[in-house]
Amino acid sequence: MAWTAWNLWHHAPRIVSKSLMNSDSRAIATDPFARRMALFYSGYFLAVGIQMPLFPAWLAAKGLDAAAIGGVLAVPLLMRVIAIPIGTRIADRLGAPREVLIATAAATAVGYGAIALSNGLVAIVAAVAAASLAAAPTMPLADAYALKGLEIRRRAYGPVRLWGSVAFVAANLAGGVALDAIARRDLVWPIVAGFAVMAATALRLAPLRHDAGPRPQPRSASTGRPRLAGFLAVAAAASLVQASHAVYYGFSTLAWAAKGFDGVAIGALWALGVGGEIVLLAMSARLPSRLGPLGLIGLGAAGGTVRWAAMALDPPAALLPLLQVLHGLSFGATHLGSVQFLSRMMPGRYGATAQGDFSTILVIVMAAATGLSGSLYGALGDRAYWAMALLAAAGGAVVLVARRIARSG
């Protein structure tokens, strides 16, 4: 296990660094909009990457038992279903996605400050609900705003978005250090600081050049139904592929620990997975244009099917790094295809609404898969990955349906 961990840590940073240096990522340094958007993604994922490992530990230090912690952690999921469609529609109705994004980021930072000062289950749940209502629309708004601005400037999304993934890995590592270095009852303050940094990066977002942007075209009644059907088909396909990660997100660490992997090896495997995502995003501007959004989601479905089927067979440790690199397809290609589809289908003033509706569908499907994954893993162990492989394959089948709808429309 030590040999495997050493190789992961030794080679993964070199692969990722080479991809960054050889990609169009360096070009964002000359574009204020792209540079500040990359900074915002870094701030957002820095905050989320710190929160994920620290928040449950802080809740436990506040005296909450496992059932109560689970309930608190479920609150943000519910708030997303409520807040995302509302927040994104407000941004489009006002024609002010940047301003609404700044407001949600600032309100999220304030909300986490309120969480830090809360005591008792009821007060904590109320504060978490309020903070989550503010936080939920932030990423759909950011993606919509980024896609619109980058399209105006003829720049690719992937090389900008990848800096969020880089920050997420760094934050996860920093969070692990904080768990050992900070008293558990004080772990909320690094989280508050992370969201304050996110709010500060939102204030730095560059305005769009409105006169250069694409104008939305009026849609006739004859094209409305195919357009809606295509949207729902692509959203369903991407949601199924992303939901196929449920067992991995929830139980891979427990499974690897039970098989004798130490913390360094497990952390390296997780980092390598995000590294595969970073490499794909870094090289996205060079992908063949004929691949298109549906091709990328189909590639993600294929990668997920292979990955989870192999995981269901309890692969040897030597094969795990290769399977983790497939995260670049199962997650990265699916996400990239999704944002490309939304950018092409809903230009102009409806971008935030489209992002919000797409995200809401994904959250609902992911929540169902997450709830099911616990029962599956408890009953089947690693064989639960067979169900995830079926979900990914189903996503690929829906891609074919989406293609037929696109041709008929």
N, C-alpha and C positions, 0 to 999 in steps of 0.2 A: 504494500500500500504506500509506503514511503517513497519508493521509486516512482510510482505512478504520480503521486502528488508533486514530486520534484520536477518531473518532465512537464506536467501541466503548467506549473508556475514559471518554468524556465522558457518554454516555447511560446505560450499564448501571448504574452505582452509583445514579443518580437513580431508575431504574425499580425496582431492588431495595429501596432505602430507602423509597420510597412504598408498596410492597407490605407491608413490615414494619410501617410506621406505621398502615396501614389494616386490618391483620389482627388476629386474636385473640392475636397474640404478646405484646402488651403486658399481657394478663391474667395471664401466668405470674408477673409480678412480685409478685402478691398471694398466690401459692400456693407454699409452701415445697417441696412435693414436685416440682411442675412446674419451679420455678426451679432446684432442685438437679439435676434430671434434665437440663435444658438445659445446665447447667454441665458435667455429665459428658460429654454429647455433644460439647460444645466441646473439652473436654480430650482426648477420644479422637481426634477428627478433627484436632486440632492436632498430636498426636503422629504420626498416620499421614501427615498432609500434609507434615510435616518429613521423615519417614523416606523417603518415596517418591523425592524428587530427590537426597537426600544419601547414602543407603545404598550404591547402586551405585558412586558416586564414591569412597566410603571403601574399599569392597572392592578397587577398582582400585589405590588408594594402598597397600593392604596387599600388593600384588604378585600378585593373582589375575588370570588372563587372562579373555578373554570367555567361554570355555566354562565355566570354574570359577564365574564370576559368575552365569551363567545357571543353573548347578546349585544354587548357594546360594539364589538367588531362587525356585527351584522348591520348596525345602524347606517353606516356610510353607503352600503349597497342599496338599501331602501331609499335613501335620500337621492341617490343618483337617478333612480327611475322617476322621481318627482321633479328634481331640479334641472336636469340636463335639458329636457325639451322646453321648459319655461325660460331658462337663462339664454339658450341659443336663439329662441324666437324673439326675446326682448332685444338682443343684439342686432338681429336682422331688421326688426321693426324700426328701431332707432337709427339704423345705419351707422352704428358706432361699436363695432366689435372690439377695437382696441380699448376704448373707454370702459366697456363692460368687463373686459378681461382684467384691466387694472383694478376695477372695483371688486371683482371676485377674489383676486389674489390678495388684496389688502384686507378684505373681510375674512378670508381664511386665516391670515396671520393673527388678526384680532381674535378670531374664534378659538384658535389654539392657545392663545394667552388666557382666555376664559376657562378653557379646559384645565390648564395648569393650576388655576386658582380654585377649582371645584373640589368638593369633598362629598362623599356619599354617592351611592349608585344613581339616585334620581338626578342629582345635580350634574354628575358626569355624563349621563345619557343625554340630558337636555343640552349641555354644552357641545357634545360630540355631534348631535343632530344639527345644531345651528352652524357649526363649523363645516360640516359635511354638505349642508345646503349651499353654502358659499363655494366650497371647493369643487363640487360635482361638475359644473359647466366649464371649469378652467381649461382642461385639456382639449375638449372638442372646440372651444373657442380659439385656443392657441393654434390648433391644426388648421382650422378654417382660415384664420388670419395669416398664418404662414403660407399656406397654399396660394392664397390670393396674391400676396405680396411677391412671392417667389415666381409665380407665373408672370406677373408684370415685368419682372427683372430677368426672365428667362433663365432662372436658376433651378437646380434640382432640390427636392425636399430632403432626400436621404442624407446628403452630407451635412445639412444643418441639424436635422433631428438626431443624428448619431451622437452628438455631444451630450444629449440627455442620457443616453445609455452609458456613456463613459462616466458621467457624474453619478449615475445610479450604482455602478460597481464600486466607485470610490467611497460613496456614502455607506454602502453595505459594510465595507471593510472598516470604516470609521465607527460605524455603529457597533460592530463587534468589539472594538477596542473600548468604546464607551461603556459597554456592559460590565467590563472588568474594572474600569477606572472611576466610575461615578456611582454614588449611592443610588439605589433603585428608586427612591422617592424623588430624586432630582433628575431622573432621566427625561422628564417631559421638557426640560429647558433647552436641551439641544434640538428637540423637535420644534419648539417655538422659534428658536433662532433660525432653523432651516427654512421655515415658512416665511419668516421676516426677510430672509435673503431672497426668496422667491418673489415676494411683493416688491422688493427693491429692483429686481431685474425687470419686472413688469413695467415699472415706471420709466424704464429706459427704452422700451419698445419704440421703434421708429414709425412714424406715420406712413400711411400708404400714399402713393401718387394717384389720386382718384381719377385724374384725367387720362391716365394711361391704361387703366384696367379694362378688362372685357366687359361689355354690357350684356346683361341678361336678355335673352330673346324671349318674346312672348310664346307661350305654349298653347297650341290649339287643343280642342277637345279630342281630336283624333289621335294625338300623340300622348295624351295624359295617361291613359291606361297602360300602354306598353312601357312608358317611362316609370310608372309606379311599380308595375310588375317586375321590371328589371332591377329597380332599386331594392325591392323586397328579396328578390332571388340572390342578389350579390350580398346583401346584408345577412341573409340566412347562411349562405356558403361561408363567408368569413367568420360568422359567429360560431358555426359548428367547428371549424378548424381551431379557432382560438379556445373554445370550450374544451377541446380535446386535451388541453394542458392541465386540466383540473387535478388529476391524480398526481402528476409531476409536481405542480405547485404545492399541493397539500401534503404529500407523503414521501417524496423522493428522499428528503433528508433523513426521515425516520428509517426508511428502508435501507439506505446506505450505511447509516450508523449501526443498524442491527447486523449488517454483514461485515462489520469490523473496520469500516473506513473511519479515519480520524477526522477531526474538524478541519485540518488543513486541506486534506484531499476533497472533502465535501465542498468547502468553500471554493476550491480550485475548479471543481466540476461546474458549479453554478457560474463562476466567472467566465469559464470557457464557453458556456451556453450564450451568455450575453456578448461574449467576444465574437461568436459567429454572427449574431445580429448586427454588431458594429461593422464587421467586414462587409456584409451585404449592403448596409446603408451607405457605407463609404464608397462602394463601387456602383451604386444604383444609377448614377448619371451615365454609366457606360454600358448598362444593360441594353440588349437589342430592343428597339422601339416596337418591333412586331410582337414582342411578348405581351405587352399591354397589361391592364389591370387584371383581367380575368386569367391571363396566363400566369401572372404572379400568384394569385390566390390558388390557382390549380397547382402550381409548384409547391406552395405551402401545404396544400392538402396531401400531395404525394410525399413530401418530406415528413409530415406528421404521421402518415400511415406507416411508412417504413420505420420511423423512429419508435413509435409506440408498440408496433408488432415485435420489434427486436427487444424492447424493454420487457415485454410480457414473457419472453423466453429466458429471463434471468441471465443476461449476457455476462461474459467474463469482464473483469476490471479493465483489461487492455482495450476492450471495445467501447467502453463508456465515453472516452474523449471524442471519438468519431461521432457517436450518437448525440453528444452534447452540441457539437458543431452544427448538427441539423436544426438546432434552434434558430439558426439564421434563415432557414426555410420555413419551418413550421410556424414560427412567430413572425420573423422579420419580413419574409416575402408576402405573407398574408396581410400584415399591417401596411406595407408599402403599396400593395395592390389595392387595398381599401381606400387609402387616401388619394391615390391616382384616380380611381373610379369616381370618387366624390368630386374631385377637382374638375373632371371632364363633364360630369353629368349636371352639376349644379354650380355653374360659374356665377360671379357677381353677388347680388345681395342675398341670395338664399343659401350661401355656403355654410354659415353657422347652423342654420336649421337642419340642413342635410347631415352635417357632422353630428348634431345632437340626436336626431332620430336614429342614425346608424349606431351610435354609442349606446342608446337606450336598448335597442334590440340585442346588442352584444351583451350588455349587463344582464338582461333577463335570461338569455341562454346560458351565460357563464354561471349565474347563480344556480340554475337548475342542475347543471353538470357538477358544480361544486358540492351541492347537497347530496347528489347521488354518489359522488366519488367516495365519501366516507363509508357508506354502506358497502360499496363494491370492494374497497380495499380491505375493510374489516373481514369480509367473507372470503375474498379471493387472493389477497396479497398482491404479488406482482402480476398475477393474471388479470387484475383489474385493467391493466393497460390494453388488453384486447378490446374492451369497450371504448377506450380512447382512440384506438386505431379505427374502429368502426365509425366513430364520430368524424374523424378526419376524412375517411373515405366517403362518408355521406356528404361532407362539405365539397369534396371533389365532384361528386355526382350532381350536386346543385349548381356547380359552376357550369356544367354541360347544359343544364336547363337555362341558366342565364345567357349562355351563348345563343341558344335557340330563340330566346325572347329578343335578344339584341338584333338578330338577323331579321326577325319578323317585324320589328319596330321600325 
